[in-house]
Amino acid sequence: MPKPSIVVAGGGYAGMAALAAFQRRNSADVTLVDPSPVHQLIPELPTALREGGSVGQHTMPFAELLKDTGVSWRQDAVRRVLAAEKRVILHSGGELVFDWLLMCVGSTTRWPSVPGLRNHAYPFRTAVDAQALRDRLAHNDGLMVVVLGGGLTGVEVAGELAARHRVRVLEAAPRVLPEVGPGLSRYADRVLRQKGVAILAPAQVKAVEASRLLMDGGDAISYDVLVWTGGIAPPDVDWAGVDMDDHGYPVPDEWGQVAPSVFVAGDAYIVRRRGEIVPQTAQLAEEAGTFVAHTVLARIRDGRPGPPFDPHFKGLLVALDSHRGVGWVMRRGLAVKGYSARALKGLVFSQYRSRLGASFREASTDD
Ligand SMILES: Cc1cc2nc3c(=O)[nH]c(=O)nc-3n(C[C@H](O)[C@H](O)[C@H](O)COP(=O)(O)OP(=O)(O)OC[C@H]3O[C@@H](n4cnc5c(N)ncnc54)[C@H](O)[C@@H]3O)c2cc1C
């Protein structure tokens, strides 16, 4: 019998976890489609902004990771999913047929309809975004950088830039880091202010001009560089034969399946636990990628999936600079702050790198 063909679209946290799981068994022809030549360590990208940092330090080339693993890699992007026909149309105009498709294409930057925002602000979602911002700030200390959004990404970006620039964070909610409890949020606020970051919360931007923001109350705020970190949107893919929710995400069952033979994992997979949406994180993406891959393997073997996806939420850690952070760990939410939180976050990063490298090295010697 010919091996089933599996297409994994997107080699991020979810896609690489899925590939590692498929690869260990070597029971299918597996193709990765990704427009980027590198696996992007997105949660590490804010640290690329510090002096001496580089975006390249936070990426891993697919050519090296997948060497000798039998996984084919195609540098392209899925533009359209034709679920019923088991085909994907690629940006290049080519197409791929599949027996199984895993859509692990992540998310995109959410751009609200604030006039001028998209023209003037630097987004911060991918390695390309991080490089563009780094290039803009290079050799230019002391710039007035306004970070729109005081959530996880905005706080990390502000914390990194504060050493060399004048930084202001504008957050629509009444406090920075609305994702964590008020105590941790206050700690983050205090640390950022000590570092010279000005925080305005709540703050609503009405319009953006080339070098100033027009605020809801009528004030204007000047900037040299504007960074937008105000949230994520669904991937830019056309889904035919897939039910979509009101926010533009495919509707999954409890196994991440969105159509016969089509699964989602990572940011593109909206996971609910007791009715609540589980925050889209790298950790959840990795777990979902592994889970969905194992579900597909089970279906290939005997058609029966295991129990539904039940993520083990391990926590959330936010870096405030190179030595301080905040967050909480474990399912019940143990609050951590300061040096321990930052050290833990560093440990999570380095463990991920070694785990990823090791999983493909093991794979290539398994067969
Ligand atoms: C600045 C920042 C900091 C963060 N910090 C943390 C953190 O500390 N902890 C945490 O857990 N989470 C963090 N997150 C969230 C985390 O990065 C995401 O939840 C995670 O990357 C999602 O994984 P993914 O595999 O779904 O997508 P991604 O990791 O984004 O990977 C998607 C992949 O799909 C590819 N792709 C895109 N479109 C297509 C297409 N059409 N066809 C084929 N391939 C495509 C992309 O090139 C990319 O390789 C952070 C996010 C940001 C932006």
The ligand as a Gaussian input file, in Angstrom:
#p B3LYP/6-31G(d) Opt

LIG

0 1
 C        6.242000      38.880000      20.508000
 C        5.510000      37.631000      20.951000
 C        5.853000      37.052000      22.163000
 C        5.219000      35.867000      22.566000
 N        5.599000      35.308000      23.734000
 C        5.067000      34.132000      24.109000
 C        5.510000      33.476000      25.299000
 O        6.341000      34.000000      26.029000
 N        4.995000      32.265000      25.599000
 C        4.080000      31.660000      24.790000
 O        3.687000      30.522000      25.085000
 N        3.600000      32.270000      23.672000
 C        4.075000      33.483000      23.307000
 N        3.632000      34.099000      22.179000
 C        2.596000      33.452000      21.347000
 C        3.231000      32.378000      20.481000
 O        4.345000      32.895000      19.789000
 C        2.218000      31.820000      19.485000
 O        1.064000      31.407000      20.199000
 C        2.831000      30.626000      18.757000
 O        3.927000      31.041000      17.978000
 C        1.778000      29.951000      17.870000
 O        2.371000      28.847000      17.253000
 P        1.859000      28.407000      15.808000
 O        2.637000      27.189000      15.457000
 O        0.392000      28.362000      15.757000
 O        2.258000      29.610000      14.868000
 P        3.676000      30.236000      14.532000
 O        4.676000      29.881000      15.546000
 O        3.401000      31.664000      14.252000
 O        4.069000      29.525000      13.177000
 C        3.269000      29.649000      12.035000
 C        4.093000      29.197000      10.854000
 O        3.220000      29.145000       9.712000
 C        3.844000      29.758000       8.608000
 N        2.751000      30.245000       7.751000
 C        2.030000      31.369000       7.884000
 N        1.079000      31.433000       6.925000
 C        1.218000      30.300000       6.191000
 C        0.519000      29.780000       5.059000
 N       -0.498000      30.429000       4.525000
 N        0.922000      28.584000       4.549000
 C        1.957000      27.903000       5.113000
 N        2.640000      28.348000       6.191000
 C        2.271000      29.534000       6.717000
 C        4.712000      30.851000       9.215000
 O        5.768000      31.208000       8.335000
 C        5.213000      30.162000      10.477000
 O        6.399000      29.431000      10.250000
 C        4.221000      35.290000      21.764000
 C        3.849000      35.905000      20.550000
 C        4.479000      37.070000      20.153000
 C        4.089000      37.722000      18.854000

